[in-house]
Amino acid sequence: MNKPTPTKAWAVAAAELAALVPLRELATELRDYPVRLIVQLCHLAEMRKGPVPDHAITLLPYLGETALRALVNGGYAERIGEASYAINAYVPTEKGKALAASLTSSTKKR
């Protein structure tokens, strides 16, 4: 099926469907999931004192893999391909550590 050209009716239908509760929850999950993932990655990397194998990250399946690719692409994490104990392993970058630290410090202030 070819992708249809968006029209005003298309935009109205998309907005109507996006307002459905399950799709709003999915949109929230898409927004929040990478935040939870970088926090978990930083925590695991600190505990392990090194790269985190993909099988140790509990927030994976498809959404997690997509979010992890986004974190790597955005410079928040780095994929380590030469880890003998995993297909892929990841380490947070300084940018990722700073983001996770800012979240941790902001929750401690509450």
C-alpha atoms as a printed R data frame, in Angstrom:
    type eleno elety resid chain resno      x       y      z
1   ATOM     1    CA   MET     A     1  0.000   0.000  0.000
2   ATOM     2    CA   ASN     A     2  1.357   3.408 -0.954
3   ATOM     3    CA   LYS     A     3  1.543   6.078  1.691
4   ATOM     4    CA   PRO     A     4 -1.360   8.482  1.064
5   ATOM     5    CA   THR     A     5 -0.778  12.197  0.749
6   ATOM     6    CA   PRO     A     6 -1.877  13.924  3.962
7   ATOM     7    CA   THR     A     7 -4.955  16.102  3.628
8   ATOM     8    CA   LYS     A     8 -6.930  18.184  6.105
9   ATOM     9    CA   ALA     A     9 -9.296  15.236  6.574
10  ATOM    10    CA   TRP     A    10 -6.250  13.024  7.221
11  ATOM    11    CA   ALA     A    11 -4.986  15.450  9.888
12  ATOM    12    CA   VAL     A    12 -8.419  15.559 11.555
13  ATOM    13    CA   ALA     A    13 -8.645  11.742 11.569
14  ATOM    14    CA   ALA     A    14 -5.089  11.434 12.931
15  ATOM    15    CA   ALA     A    15 -5.851  13.902 15.736
16  ATOM    16    CA   GLU     A    16 -9.090  12.089 16.579
17  ATOM    17    CA   LEU     A    17 -7.345   8.718 16.767
18  ATOM    18    CA   ALA     A    18 -4.368  10.115 18.676
19  ATOM    19    CA   ALA     A    19 -6.818  11.241 21.388
20  ATOM    20    CA   LEU     A    20 -7.780   7.615 22.118
21  ATOM    21    CA   VAL     A    21 -6.541   6.595 25.568
22  ATOM    22    CA   PRO     A    22 -4.286   3.701 24.444
23  ATOM    23    CA   LEU     A    23 -2.610   5.905 21.831
24  ATOM    24    CA   ARG     A    24 -2.124   8.746 24.336
25  ATOM    25    CA   GLU     A    25 -0.522   6.234 26.687
26  ATOM    26    CA   LEU     A    26  1.740   5.051 23.845
27  ATOM    27    CA   ALA     A    27  2.749   8.646 23.087
28  ATOM    28    CA   THR     A    28  3.595   9.154 26.766
29  ATOM    29    CA   GLU     A    29  5.595   5.929 26.778
30  ATOM    30    CA   LEU     A    30  7.499   7.004 23.657
31  ATOM    31    CA   ARG     A    31  8.384  10.271 25.394
32  ATOM    32    CA   ASP     A    32  9.326   8.794 28.778
33  ATOM    33    CA   TYR     A    33 10.909   5.460 27.831
34  ATOM    34    CA   PRO     A    34 14.278   6.825 26.664
35  ATOM    35    CA   VAL     A    35 14.582   8.767 29.921
36  ATOM    36    CA   ARG     A    36 14.046   5.589 31.968
37  ATOM    37    CA   LEU     A    37 16.470   3.761 29.675
38  ATOM    38    CA   ILE     A    38 19.375   6.229 30.036
39  ATOM    39    CA   VAL     A    39 18.915   6.241 33.818
40  ATOM    40    CA   GLN     A    40 19.012   2.425 33.875
41  ATOM    41    CA   LEU     A    41 22.032   2.323 31.542
42  ATOM    42    CA   CYS     A    42 23.976   4.780 33.721
43  ATOM    43    CA   HIS     A    43 23.087   2.836 36.876
44  ATOM    44    CA   LEU     A    44 24.107  -0.526 35.385
45  ATOM    45    CA   ALA     A    45 27.333   0.876 33.883
46  ATOM    46    CA   GLU     A    46 28.280   2.327 37.267
47  ATOM    47    CA   MET     A    47 27.516  -0.959 39.066
48  ATOM    48    CA   ARG     A    48 29.399  -3.035 36.480
49  ATOM    49    CA   LYS     A    49 32.261  -0.532 36.149
50  ATOM    50    CA   GLY     A    50 32.101  -1.002 32.380
51  ATOM    51    CA   PRO     A    51 29.930  -1.673 29.349
52  ATOM    52    CA   VAL     A    52 26.455  -3.065 29.872
53  ATOM    53    CA   PRO     A    53 25.565  -6.128 27.782
54  ATOM    54    CA   ASP     A    54 22.284  -5.839 25.952
55  ATOM    55    CA   HIS     A    55 20.814  -8.828 27.813
56  ATOM    56    CA   ALA     A    56 21.289  -7.017 31.160
57  ATOM    57    CA   ILE     A    57 19.065  -4.110 30.135
58  ATOM    58    CA   THR     A    58 15.555  -4.953 31.314
59  ATOM    59    CA   LEU     A    59 13.784  -2.197 29.366
60  ATOM    60    CA   LEU     A    60 14.291  -3.696 25.963
61  ATOM    61    CA   PRO     A    61 12.154  -5.483 23.410
62  ATOM    62    CA   TYR     A    62 11.266  -3.390 20.359
63  ATOM    63    CA   LEU     A    63 10.540  -0.045 22.010
64  ATOM    64    CA   GLY     A    64 13.672  -0.368 24.106
65  ATOM    65    CA   GLU     A    65 15.855  -1.244 21.140
66  ATOM    66    CA   THR     A    66 14.502   1.749 19.255
67  ATOM    67    CA   ALA     A    67 15.054   4.035 22.243
68  ATOM    68    CA   LEU     A    68 18.572   2.645 22.693
69  ATOM    69    CA   ARG     A    69 19.376   3.359 19.029
70  ATOM    70    CA   ALA     A    70 18.070   6.899 19.579
71  ATOM    71    CA   LEU     A    71 20.279   7.342 22.658
72  ATOM    72    CA   VAL     A    72 23.318   6.183 20.665
73  ATOM    73    CA   ASN     A    73 22.369   8.400 17.734
74  ATOM    74    CA   GLY     A    74 21.858  11.373 20.047
75  ATOM    75    CA   GLY     A    75 25.233  10.913 21.715
76  ATOM    76    CA   TYR     A    76 23.867   9.829 25.118
77  ATOM    77    CA   ALA     A    77 25.258   6.281 24.888
78  ATOM    78    CA   GLU     A    78 27.866   4.430 22.873
79  ATOM    79    CA   ARG     A    79 27.520   0.935 21.420
80  ATOM    80    CA   ILE     A    80 30.501  -1.316 22.097
81  ATOM    81    CA   GLY     A    81 30.681  -4.003 19.428
82  ATOM    82    CA   GLU     A    82 33.707  -5.857 20.730
83  ATOM    83    CA   ALA     A    83 32.196  -7.266 23.927
84  ATOM    84    CA   SER     A    84 32.817 -11.011 24.047
85  ATOM    85    CA   TYR     A    85 29.980 -11.567 26.519
86  ATOM    86    CA   ALA     A    86 27.172  -9.981 24.480
87  ATOM    87    CA   ILE     A    87 26.058  -9.281 20.943
88  ATOM    88    CA   ASN     A    88 26.065  -5.598 21.850
89  ATOM    89    CA   ALA     A    89 27.094  -3.713 24.953
90  ATOM    90    CA   TYR     A    90 26.546  -0.062 25.777
91  ATOM    91    CA   VAL     A    91 28.179   2.616 27.893
92  ATOM    92    CA   PRO     A    92 26.686   5.990 28.702
93  ATOM    93    CA   THR     A    93 28.611   8.948 27.342
94  ATOM    94    CA   GLU     A    94 29.416  11.998 29.424
95  ATOM    95    CA   LYS     A    95 26.344  13.621 27.883
96  ATOM    96    CA   GLY     A    96 24.187  10.659 28.988
97  ATOM    97    CA   LYS     A    97 25.697  10.625 32.477
98  ATOM    98    CA   ALA     A    98 25.059  14.349 32.842
99  ATOM    99    CA   LEU     A    99 21.428  13.913 31.795
100 ATOM   100    CA   ALA     A   100 20.871  11.008 34.207
101 ATOM   101    CA   ALA     A   101 22.637  12.900 37.011
102 ATOM   102    CA   SER     A   102 20.445  15.942 36.445
103 ATOM   103    CA   LEU     A   103 17.377  13.745 36.828
104 ATOM   104    CA   THR     A   104 18.678  12.105 39.983
105 ATOM   105    CA   SER     A   105 19.592  15.430 41.578
106 ATOM   106    CA   SER     A   106 16.218  16.948 40.666
107 ATOM   107    CA   THR     A   107 14.328  14.071 42.313
108 ATOM   108    CA   LYS     A   108 16.428  14.365 45.490
109 ATOM   109    CA   LYS     A   109 15.380  18.027 45.835
110 ATOM   110    CA   ARG     A   110 11.690  17.092 46.080
